[in-house]
Amino acid sequence: MQIGEFAKLCGTRISVLRHYDKCGLLVPVHTDKLTGYRYYAPGQAKIFQQITSLKDAGFSLSEIRTLLCGKDTALLFAAKRIELLEMLQNLQEAEKLMSGGTKMEKRVIITENIDLPFVNDEAVIGKWKILGVYAEKEDFYLEKPAGDYEIKEFYFLPEGER
């Protein structure tokens, strides 16, 4: 069938089919050398639907070409899934900022080796106990520690000695 008929069958414009032909995504089964007319087989409509579906999912035309060849499909889908999840997170943060919220800070957990030998020293100038780890400032006032924790003690000696 000629390009116009195929375009109607697929619900698209002729210019889109010409572009896909130029990119090597959907090449006509026959091109008349004299007139340059492109002819497509009805079965190629399935390939057009695949291209459209992958475009709607956010894939670029070069990525679609790779997927149609059957190369790295699992890897490309996994990478696109991660990319879209990051975009969704960015959208949620932007929405929160627009509604008067504050930017969510990533929670950083700092760990130190505090299993130092204890020395009973009269020169100890301070002592600090960790009683809990709180996810939100409000949780501190409600005395709701987040998760499991161990009670640790730090002793401060003169001039930073251990």
DRENPA-3360 file (N, C-alpha, C; in nm, 2 decimals, always signed):
BEGIN
1 = MQIGEFAK = +0.08/-0.12/+0.00/+0.00/+0.00/+0.00/+0.09/+0.12/+0.00 ~ +0.04/+0.23/-0.06/+0.12/+0.35/-0.07/+0.13/+0.42/+0.07 ~ +0.22/+0.52/+0.08/+0.24/+0.58/+0.21/+0.12/+0.65/+0.27 ~ +0.04/+0.71/+0.18/-0.08/+0.78/+0.23/-0.18/+0.68/+0.29 ~ -0.20/+0.57/+0.23/-0.29/+0.47/+0.28/-0.24/+0.41/+0.42 ~ -0.11/+0.39/+0.42/-0.04/+0.33/+0.54/-0.05/+0.44/+0.65 ~ -0.04/+0.56/+0.62/-0.05/+0.67/+0.72/-0.19/+0.67/+0.78 ~ -0.29/+0.66/+0.70/-0.43/+0.65/+0.75/-0.45/+0.53/+0.84;
9 = LCGTRISV = -0.40/+0.41/+0.79/-0.41/+0.29/+0.87/-0.35/+0.31/+1.01 ~ -0.24/+0.38/+1.02/-0.16/+0.39/+1.14/-0.21/+0.51/+1.22 ~ -0.29/+0.60/+1.16/-0.34/+0.72/+1.23/-0.23/+0.82/+1.25 ~ -0.15/+0.84/+1.15/-0.04/+0.93/+1.16/-0.03/+1.02/+1.03 ~ +0.07/+1.10/+1.03/+0.10/+1.19/+0.91/+0.20/+1.12/+0.82 ~ +0.20/+1.15/+0.69/+0.30/+1.11/+0.60/+0.44/+1.15/+0.64 ~ +0.45/+1.28/+0.69/+0.58/+1.33/+0.73/+0.65/+1.25/+0.84 ~ +0.56/+1.19/+0.93/+0.62/+1.11/+1.04/+0.68/+0.98/+0.98;
17 = LRHYDKCG = +0.61/+0.92/+0.88/+0.66/+0.80/+0.82/+0.78/+0.82/+0.74 ~ +0.79/+0.94/+0.67/+0.92/+0.98/+0.60/+1.03/+0.99/+0.70 ~ +1.00/+1.05/+0.81/+1.11/+1.07/+0.91/+1.15/+0.94/+0.97 ~ +1.06/+0.85/+1.00/+1.10/+0.72/+1.05/+1.18/+0.64/+0.94 ~ +1.15/+0.66/+0.82/+1.22/+0.59/+0.71/+1.37/+0.65/+0.71 ~ +1.38/+0.78/+0.72/+1.51/+0.85/+0.72/+1.59/+0.80/+0.83 ~ +1.53/+0.78/+0.95/+1.60/+0.74/+1.07/+1.63/+0.59/+1.07 ~ +1.57/+0.51/+0.98/+1.59/+0.37/+0.97/+1.50/+0.29/+1.07;
25 = LLVPVHTD = +1.40/+0.36/+1.12/+1.31/+0.29/+1.22/+1.20/+0.20/+1.14 ~ +1.14/+0.26/+1.04/+1.03/+0.19/+0.97/+1.06/+0.22/+0.82 ~ +1.13/+0.13/+0.76/+1.17/+0.14/+0.62/+1.06/+0.07/+0.54 ~ +1.01/+0.14/+0.43/+0.91/+0.08/+0.34/+0.96/-0.05/+0.28 ~ +0.87/-0.14/+0.25/+0.91/-0.27/+0.19/+0.96/-0.25/+0.05 ~ +0.91/-0.14/-0.02/+0.96/-0.11/-0.15/+0.95/+0.04/-0.17 ~ +1.05/+0.09/-0.24/+1.05/+0.23/-0.28/+1.08/+0.23/-0.43 ~ +0.98/+0.30/-0.51/+0.99/+0.30/-0.65/+1.11/+0.40/-0.69;
33 = KLTGYRYY = +1.20/+0.34/-0.76/+1.32/+0.42/-0.80/+1.29/+0.54/-0.89 ~ +1.19/+0.52/-0.97/+1.15/+0.62/-1.07/+1.08/+0.74/-1.01 ~ +0.98/+0.70/-0.92/+0.89/+0.81/-0.86/+0.93/+0.84/-0.72 ~ +1.00/+0.75/-0.65/+1.03/+0.77/-0.51/+0.92/+0.74/-0.42 ~ +0.81/+0.69/-0.47/+0.70/+0.65/-0.38/+0.74/+0.54/-0.29 ~ +0.69/+0.55/-0.17/+0.72/+0.44/-0.07/+0.59/+0.35/-0.06 ~ +0.62/+0.22/-0.04/+0.51/+0.13/-0.03/+0.54/+0.04/+0.10 ~ +0.43/+0.03/+0.18/+0.44/-0.04/+0.30/+0.35/-0.17/+0.30;
41 = APGQAKIF = +0.39/-0.27/+0.38/+0.30/-0.39/+0.40/+0.21/-0.36/+0.52 ~ +0.09/-0.41/+0.52/+0.00/-0.40/+0.63/+0.06/-0.45/+0.76 ~ +0.14/-0.55/+0.76/+0.20/-0.60/+0.88/+0.30/-0.50/+0.95 ~ +0.34/-0.40/+0.87/+0.43/-0.30/+0.93/+0.36/-0.21/+1.03 ~ +0.23/-0.21/+1.03/+0.15/-0.13/+1.13/+0.19/-0.17/+1.27 ~ +0.22/-0.30/+1.29/+0.26/-0.34/+1.43/+0.39/-0.28/+1.47 ~ +0.48/-0.26/+1.38/+0.61/-0.20/+1.41/+0.58/-0.05/+1.44 ~ +0.49/+0.01/+1.37/+0.46/+0.15/+1.39/+0.40/+0.17/+1.53;
49 = QQITSLKD = +0.31/+0.07/+1.57/+0.25/+0.08/+1.71/+0.36/+0.06/+1.82 ~ +0.45/-0.03/+1.79/+0.56/-0.04/+1.89/+0.64/+0.08/+1.90 ~ +0.67/+0.15/+1.79/+0.75/+0.28/+1.80/+0.67/+0.38/+1.87 ~ +0.54/+0.39/+1.85/+0.46/+0.49/+1.91/+0.45/+0.46/+2.06 ~ +0.44/+0.33/+2.10/+0.43/+0.30/+2.24/+0.56/+0.33/+2.31 ~ +0.67/+0.30/+2.25/+0.80/+0.33/+2.31/+0.83/+0.48/+2.32 ~ +0.78/+0.56/+2.22/+0.79/+0.70/+2.23/+0.71/+0.76/+2.34 ~ +0.59/+0.70/+2.36/+0.50/+0.75/+2.47/+0.57/+0.71/+2.61;
57 = AGFSLSEI = +0.65/+0.61/+2.61/+0.71/+0.57/+2.74/+0.84/+0.66/+2.76 ~ +0.87/+0.74/+2.67/+0.98/+0.83/+2.69/+1.12/+0.79/+2.62 ~ +1.12/+0.69/+2.54/+1.24/+0.65/+2.48/+1.27/+0.74/+2.36 ~ +1.40/+0.77/+2.33/+1.44/+0.84/+2.22/+1.44/+0.75/+2.10 ~ +1.44/+0.82/+1.98/+1.44/+0.74/+1.85/+1.56/+0.64/+1.84 ~ +1.68/+0.69/+1.89/+1.79/+0.60/+1.88/+1.78/+0.48/+1.98 ~ +1.72/+0.51/+2.10/+1.69/+0.40/+2.19/+1.59/+0.30/+2.13 ~ +1.49/+0.36/+2.06/+1.39/+0.27/+2.00/+1.45/+0.18/+1.89;
65 = RTLLCGKD = +1.54/+0.24/+1.82/+1.61/+0.16/+1.71/+1.68/+0.04/+1.78 ~ +1.75/+0.07/+1.89/+1.82/-0.04/+1.96/+1.72/-0.15/+2.01 ~ +1.61/-0.10/+2.06/+1.51/-0.19/+2.12/+1.44/-0.28/+2.00 ~ +1.42/-0.21/+1.89/+1.36/-0.29/+1.78/+1.45/-0.39/+1.72 ~ +1.58/-0.37/+1.74/+1.68/-0.47/+1.69/+1.69/-0.58/+1.79 ~ +1.64/-0.56/+1.91/+1.64/-0.67/+2.01/+1.76/-0.67/+2.10 ~ +1.84/-0.56/+2.09/+1.97/-0.55/+2.17/+1.94/-0.48/+2.30 ~ +2.00/-0.52/+2.41/+2.00/-0.46/+2.54/+1.86/-0.42/+2.59;
73 = TALLFAAK = +1.76/-0.49/+2.55/+1.62/-0.45/+2.59/+1.60/-0.44/+2.74 ~ +1.65/-0.54/+2.81/+1.63/-0.54/+2.96/+1.70/-0.42/+3.02 ~ +1.82/-0.40/+2.98/+1.91/-0.29/+3.03/+1.84/-0.15/+3.00 ~ +1.79/-0.14/+2.88/+1.73/-0.01/+2.84/+1.60/+0.02/+2.92 ~ +1.52/-0.09/+2.94/+1.40/-0.07/+3.01/+1.43/-0.04/+3.16 ~ +1.53/-0.10/+3.22/+1.56/-0.08/+3.36/+1.62/+0.06/+3.37 ~ +1.70/+0.11/+3.28/+1.75/+0.25/+3.28/+1.64/+0.35/+3.27 ~ +1.55/+0.32/+3.18/+1.43/+0.42/+3.16/+1.35/+0.42/+3.28;
81 = RIELLEML = +1.33/+0.30/+3.35/+1.24/+0.30/+3.47/+1.31/+0.38/+3.58 ~ +1.44/+0.37/+3.59/+1.51/+0.46/+3.69/+1.50/+0.60/+3.66 ~ +1.52/+0.64/+3.53/+1.51/+0.78/+3.49/+1.37/+0.83/+3.52 ~ +1.27/+0.76/+3.49/+1.13/+0.81/+3.51/+1.10/+0.82/+3.66 ~ +1.15/+0.73/+3.74/+1.13/+0.74/+3.89/+1.20/+0.86/+3.94 ~ +1.32/+0.90/+3.89/+1.39/+1.02/+3.93/+1.31/+1.14/+3.89 ~ +1.26/+1.14/+3.77/+1.17/+1.25/+3.72/+1.05/+1.27/+3.81 ~ +0.99/+1.16/+3.85/+0.87/+1.16/+3.93/+0.91/+1.22/+4.07;
89 = QNLQEAEK = +1.02/+1.18/+4.13/+1.06/+1.24/+4.25/+1.09/+1.39/+4.24 ~ +1.15/+1.43/+4.13/+1.18/+1.57/+4.11/+1.05/+1.65/+4.10 ~ +0.95/+1.59/+4.03/+0.82/+1.65/+4.02/+0.75/+1.67/+4.15 ~ +0.76/+1.56/+4.24/+0.70/+1.57/+4.37/+0.76/+1.68/+4.45 ~ +0.90/+1.69/+4.44/+0.97/+1.79/+4.52/+0.93/+1.93/+4.47 ~ +0.92/+1.95/+4.34/+0.88/+2.08/+4.28/+0.73/+2.11/+4.33 ~ +0.65/+2.01/+4.33/+0.51/+2.04/+4.37/+0.50/+2.08/+4.52 ~ +0.59/+2.01/+4.60/+0.59/+2.05/+4.74/+0.64/+2.19/+4.76;
97 = LMSGGTKM = +0.75/+2.23/+4.69/+0.80/+2.36/+4.70/+0.70/+2.47/+4.65 ~ +0.62/+2.43/+4.55/+0.52/+2.53/+4.49/+0.41/+2.55/+4.59 ~ +0.38/+2.44/+4.67/+0.27/+2.45/+4.77/+0.31/+2.51/+4.90 ~ +0.43/+2.57/+4.91/+0.48/+2.63/+5.03/+0.56/+2.54/+5.12 ~ +0.59/+2.42/+5.08/+0.68/+2.33/+5.16/+0.82/+2.37/+5.14 ~ +0.90/+2.29/+5.21/+1.05/+2.31/+5.20/+1.11/+2.19/+5.12 ~ +1.22/+2.21/+5.06/+1.29/+2.10/+4.99/+1.33/+1.99/+5.08 ~ +1.30/+1.87/+5.04/+1.33/+1.75/+5.13/+1.48/+1.73/+5.12;
105 = EKRVIITE = +1.54/+1.72/+5.24/+1.68/+1.69/+5.25/+1.70/+1.54/+5.26 ~ +1.80/+1.49/+5.20/+1.83/+1.35/+5.21/+1.89/+1.32/+5.35 ~ +1.84/+1.22/+5.41/+1.89/+1.18/+5.54/+2.03/+1.12/+5.53 ~ +2.12/+1.17/+5.60/+2.26/+1.12/+5.60/+2.28/+1.06/+5.74 ~ +2.33/+0.94/+5.74/+2.37/+0.87/+5.86/+2.52/+0.87/+5.88 ~ +2.56/+0.93/+5.98/+2.71/+0.94/+6.01/+2.74/+0.84/+6.12 ~ +2.84/+0.76/+6.09/+2.88/+0.66/+6.18/+3.03/+0.69/+6.22 ~ +3.06/+0.66/+6.34/+3.20/+0.68/+6.39/+3.23/+0.56/+6.48;
113 = NIDLPFVN = +3.36/+0.53/+6.49/+3.41/+0.43/+6.57/+3.42/+0.48/+6.71 ~ +3.32/+0.45/+6.80/+3.33/+0.50/+6.93/+3.36/+0.39/+7.04 ~ +3.39/+0.28/+6.99/+3.43/+0.17/+7.08/+3.57/+0.18/+7.12 ~ +3.60/+0.29/+7.19/+3.73/+0.32/+7.25/+3.74/+0.27/+7.39 ~ +3.86/+0.23/+7.43/+3.87/+0.18/+7.57/+3.84/+0.29/+7.67 ~ +3.77/+0.26/+7.77/+3.73/+0.35/+7.87/+3.84/+0.36/+7.97 ~ +3.88/+0.49/+8.01/+3.98/+0.51/+8.11/+3.91/+0.60/+8.22 ~ +3.91/+0.55/+8.34/+3.85/+0.62/+8.45/+3.95/+0.74/+8.48;
121 = DEAVIGKW = +3.92/+0.85/+8.43/+4.01/+0.97/+8.45/+3.93/+1.08/+8.52 ~ +3.99/+1.13/+8.62/+3.93/+1.24/+8.70/+3.93/+1.37/+8.62 ~ +4.01/+1.38/+8.51/+4.02/+1.50/+8.43/+3.91/+1.51/+8.32 ~ +3.82/+1.42/+8.32/+3.71/+1.42/+8.22/+3.63/+1.55/+8.24 ~ +3.62/+1.62/+8.13/+3.55/+1.75/+8.15/+3.40/+1.75/+8.09 ~ +3.36/+1.64/+8.03/+3.23/+1.63/+7.98/+3.19/+1.49/+7.94 ~ +3.06/+1.47/+7.93/+3.01/+1.34/+7.90/+2.88/+1.37/+7.81 ~ +2.87/+1.29/+7.71/+2.75/+1.30/+7.62/+2.69/+1.17/+7.59;
129 = KILGVYAE = +2.56/+1.15/+7.61/+2.50/+1.03/+7.58/+2.40/+1.04/+7.46 ~ +2.40/+0.94/+7.37/+2.31/+0.94/+7.26/+2.19/+0.85/+7.31 ~ +2.07/+0.92/+7.33/+1.96/+0.85/+7.38/+1.87/+0.80/+7.27 ~ +1.88/+0.86/+7.15/+1.79/+0.82/+7.04/+1.82/+0.89/+6.92 ~ +1.78/+0.84/+6.80/+1.79/+0.90/+6.67/+1.65/+0.94/+6.62 ~ +1.64/+1.06/+6.59/+1.50/+1.11/+6.56/+1.50/+1.15/+6.41 ~ +1.39/+1.11/+6.34/+1.38/+1.14/+6.20/+1.33/+1.28/+6.18 ~ +1.25/+1.33/+6.27/+1.19/+1.47/+6.26/+1.21/+1.54/+6.39;
137 = KEDFYLEK = +1.22/+1.67/+6.39/+1.24/+1.74/+6.51/+1.12/+1.72/+6.61 ~ +1.00/+1.71/+6.55/+0.88/+1.69/+6.63/+0.88/+1.56/+6.71 ~ +0.95/+1.46/+6.65/+0.96/+1.33/+6.72/+1.04/+1.34/+6.85 ~ +1.13/+1.43/+6.85/+1.21/+1.44/+6.97/+1.12/+1.49/+7.09 ~ +1.03/+1.58/+7.06/+0.95/+1.63/+7.17/+0.84/+1.53/+7.21 ~ +0.81/+1.44/+7.11/+0.71/+1.34/+7.14/+0.78/+1.21/+7.20 ~ +0.91/+1.21/+7.21/+0.99/+1.10/+7.26/+0.96/+0.98/+7.18 ~ +0.96/+0.99/+7.05/+0.95/+0.87/+6.96/+1.07/+0.85/+6.88;
145 = PAGDYEIK = +1.17/+0.78/+6.93/+1.29/+0.76/+6.85/+1.26/+0.67/+6.73 ~ +1.34/+0.70/+6.62/+1.32/+0.63/+6.49/+1.41/+0.50/+6.49 ~ +1.35/+0.39/+6.47/+1.43/+0.27/+6.46/+1.50/+0.22/+6.58 ~ +1.59/+0.12/+6.56/+1.67/+0.07/+6.67/+1.79/+0.15/+6.69 ~ +1.83/+0.16/+6.81/+1.96/+0.24/+6.85/+2.01/+0.18/+6.97 ~ +2.14/+0.21/+6.99/+2.21/+0.17/+7.11/+2.25/+0.29/+7.19 ~ +2.24/+0.28/+7.32/+2.28/+0.40/+7.40/+2.44/+0.40/+7.40 ~ +2.49/+0.51/+7.36/+2.64/+0.53/+7.35/+2.67/+0.65/+7.44;
153 = EFYFLPEG = +2.80/+0.64/+7.49/+2.85/+0.75/+7.57/+2.98/+0.80/+7.51 ~ +2.99/+0.94/+7.51/+3.12/+1.00/+7.47/+3.17/+1.08/+7.59 ~ +3.30/+1.07/+7.61/+3.37/+1.14/+7.72/+3.46/+1.25/+7.65 ~ +3.45/+1.37/+7.70/+3.54/+1.47/+7.64/+3.65/+1.50/+7.74 ~ +3.77/+1.49/+7.70/+3.89/+1.51/+7.79/+3.96/+1.64/+7.75 ~ +4.03/+1.70/+7.84/+4.10/+1.82/+7.81/+4.20/+1.81/+7.69 ~ +4.20/+1.91/+7.61/+4.28/+1.92/+7.49/+4.26/+1.81/+7.39 ~ +4.14/+1.76/+7.39/+4.10/+1.66/+7.29/+4.16/+1.52/+7.31;
161 = ER = +4.22/+1.49/+7.43/+4.27/+1.36/+7.45/+4.16/+1.26/+7.46 ~ +4.20/+1.13/+7.43/+4.10/+1.03/+7.45/+4.09/+0.98/+7.59;
% end
